[in-house]
Amino acid sequence: METYGRRATGDGRRATGDGRRATGDGRAVLFAARSAVALYRLLDVLPVFSGDARITRLFTLVPGSDFGADAFSAIDALGGRTVPWSEACGRSYDLIVAASPKGDLRLLRGPQVLIPHGAGFNKSIRDEGSADSASGLDPEYLRRTHDHAPAALHALAHPDQVARLAAMDPQAARRAKVIGDLTLERVLASACLRDRYRAALGTGARKLLVLASTWGPESLVRRHPGLPAALATRLPYDEYQLALVIHPNERSLLGTYELNERLAPALDAGLILPDPHEEWASALIAADTLVTDHGSAALYYCAAQDRPVVSVHPGGGELIPGSPMAVLLDRVPQLGQAEDITDALRAYRQGPGRAAAQAAFASAGGAVDRLRTEVYALLGLAPPTHGATPPLLPSPAPATRVPAAFDVHVATSTAGVRITRHPAGIGLPGHHLAVEHGATGEQLARSAGLLYRRPLPASAAPVDQAWTADGWTRHTLSAYPGCRSAAALLPSGGVLLRVRGHERTYAVQVEPRSEAGRIVRIDPAIALSAAHARLISPGLISPRSISPRSINPQPAPDSLTVLNCLVGERAFRITIRPATDTEAKQVI
């Protein structure tokens, strides 16, 4: 039997050995992943060995899972060195780290460290292992492993988990220690980057609502496949941003293309689909609210913050009674249908999230150091003198599709003119269809009541040509006879608006708000819809919604109008006045 140690070499990323036993301080550590989600948890272990040239880090895929394909691509993206399973079973290693007791780990030779691949051990998997046993603590798989090669360390996150393990498998529990949760360490270390993550997502002053789905028949994406699109229909685009965190197993089962096709209506409306390796956790840090099933991603959200949580899981089934997720779901509002989302969010009261997190995680901080102490003792090495810190989570990517056509609903009250926008085509038509020209198809442009254009990037052409704001609005009303208004968003931040049948063009300006030391701005296109409604439907907007600072409470088109534009709970002051020649001649 070969021992794969310090002399590991390879061509490319596939590791090969020379058959000689490692000597000196060199050690080989094999990370054995059965699925993508298990691999992602193993990657969180890497900082334990960071900077140590004595350690050779190798990866192998444990066969037998339906969800293993994405693990290989993740290793390739990492640039990790892989060992084929057949070769891995033919050598001995100084340490083997796995995130699941399932699969033929007994065939591997070397002391094994087992870490959880989730938080809280909340689920039992139907038709797999022992009935009603939590996945990850199932004695059938634990005994299958330790009868041949007992785990040298079972690293858990809470004393209750050690007690649960002891009740199921006393032999395995003797090697269990409360280490902590390495993924939680990264989440907590990265919590200070919340503003940066929200900026990367393009959230702004909106509320980020994250839907979290585990995998399997009781998951959110299986039981409520239309919920993301239904919420996009229900929640105003300028008040809420949506993201969907999906368990890697479900992504592996469907594949990226199939998943995107199933979610197409929601993706078209701006839904964010974070990467399953690290971005999902960044999105949870950025989130304001969470809609979840019984998957453990919710526990990381709750550990980082006590913000609203709503459940779509009815209880029972796969959910283990008394588990941390059962503690959470028993005490948070239930969402029956998308139309009830705002009421459900209002019904949340602080407390259940913290209680669930405390039931899943014993303590925050120090998990990397505790695990480092244990594994270096198993390796027979002194730990490096430099510290080991959990790496910060990366910024998540923004939505791949950004809506550029909106059904705009207009309502008036004594407080002002309320503008509510929804991506076109997913809900009821509104007062008008507002479309960004050049960012959507021609069919939507032909249907628009309001067409607007944003400034183009600077051209590198040796001989350039560009529209003026006045020229483009004139051309657009001529080219699109069904369009009532055309507008150009100016580089200066204002808007030049031309209304069919009006002799003048108008300058529209919106003032930012100051809130607790922050400045809140709205997209000028929102203000543009308010101005468009005022000018083409003067009877719709009550004089009471016009600011008393107006020159005329019922202004004619050639005077100054000041409107209070309401977007969610905020009011913005908008001015409409005749445009100057300088504004009309601005290049867009």
Secondary structure, 3 states (H helix, E strand, C coil): CEEECCCCEEECCEEECCCCCCCCCCEEEEEEECCHHHHHHHHCCHHHHCCCCCEEEEEEECCCCCCCHHHHHHHHHHCCCECCHHHHCCEEECEEEECCCCCCHHHCECCEEECCCCCCCCECCCCCCCCCCCCCCCHHHHHHHHCCCCEEEEEECCHHHHHHHHHHCHHHHCCEEECCCHHHHHHHHHHHHHHHHHHHHCCCCCEEEEEEECCCCCCHHHHCCCHHHHHHHHCCCCCEEEEEEECHHHHHHHCHHHHHHHCHHHHHCCCECCCCCCHHHHHHHHCCEEEECCCCHHHHHHHHCCCCEEECCCCCCCECCCCHHHHHHCCCCECCCHHHHHHHHHHCCCCHHHHHHHHHCCCCCCHHHHHHHHHHHHHCCCCCCCCCCCCCCCCCCCCCCCCCEEEEEEEEECCEEEEEEEECCCCCCCCEEEEECCCCCHHHHHHCCEEEECCCCCCCCCCCCCCEHHHHHHHHHHHCCCCCEEEEECCCCCEEEEECCCCCEEEEEECCEEECCEEECCCHHHHHHHHHHHHHCCCCCCHHHECCCCCCCCCCCCCCEEEEEEECCEEEEEEEEECCHHHHCCEC
